[in-house]
Amino acid sequence: MEAKYATGQKVRIISVQDKCLKAKHPYIEEYAFQTGAIAVSYWYGVNESYRIIGEHPHVIGYYIYDVRLDRDRQIYRAISEDALEPLASVSSKLK
């Protein structure tokens, strides 16, 4: 599985809510709607090694990202992939 966002890609941090309309990632709420660039991506996952031999291995995991914020150039760490959205490039806005 590949990362959804590449290093250097411009993104916006977004607020994500669960089924009960509570913040899914409350630790990022103060950064919601801030923009920045992907600094680093990390795969966080495990292999289900307890599966019966012969079955296809199943990997559970997801990517997290470090984002360098535009407002103060600080790196904010461990932001989930679902809490990011890509920013449209300037050239695509002109078309």
C-alpha positions, 0 to 999 in steps of 0.5 A: 500500500502506498502513501496517499500524499507525497513528500512536499505535497501541499495539504490542508488539515481538516476536522474529522468527526465520528458517527456521534459527531465528536472529533475523531482526532481531537489532538489536531482540532487546533490545527484544522484548516491550516495548510502546509506541506508533507514533510515525512510519511510513516506506515503504521501497521501490523501483520495478522500472523495468527491467520491459518497457514495457506490464507493470504496474509492480511495487513492492518495499518495506515499512514500518518504524516508529519506536516510543516505548517505554512503559518509558522513553519513548525512541523506537526507530527502524526497526522492521520491520512483521513485528517488531510486533504490535498490542495489544488495546484495553481495550474489546475485552478487556472484551467 
